[in-house]
Amino acid sequence: MKTEIIREEDTRLYPRGLTLFRIALGLILIIKGIDFYHDSTGLETMMHHRKWEVFDTNAQTISFIITYTNLLGGVFIATGLFTRWVSMVQIPILIGAVIFNIDYGISFSNIELLVSLFSLILCVAFVVKGSGAISADEFFRSYFLAGGEKGHTRKFFQ
């Protein structure tokens, strides 16, 4: 009974419009992952221009990790599955994206920097707020309650 009260409070405090931003963030990450997949040499070249020792020897490995983390993380965030954990994993990648894109200047013509900043702010918000009421996490939580306690099954299927 207590878990139901906590769940109702969480959904009441979570703005439903934030769900649209979660899905948009997931789609942005998926699109960037596809972009990096198609042009992995561009990402590696961008890392080599930084002239940091870490990127000189490991550029290909880091570009592989960033590409597939964006793809998989985007799918998880868009569906609302493990949103807090995946957002925490995305934060260092997005901080790196902001650092790389800030070289081109802060202006509205530098859309990559704006998208990186927007994504970073949303990831931090989802680490704090969670995935919300309309998410796979909430579905599995209510599905678990439907099977575990008497009376929830009727409410779950209505």
Secondary structure, DSSP 8 states (H G I E B T S, - for coil): -HHHHHHHHHHHHS-THHHHHHHHHHHHHHHHHHHHHHTHHHHHHHHHHHT-HHHHHHHHHHHHHHHHHHHHHHHHHHHTSSHHHHHHHHHHHHHHHHHHHGGG-SSTT-HHHHHHHHHHHHHHHHHHH-S-SSSHHHHHHHHHHHHHSTTHHHHHT-
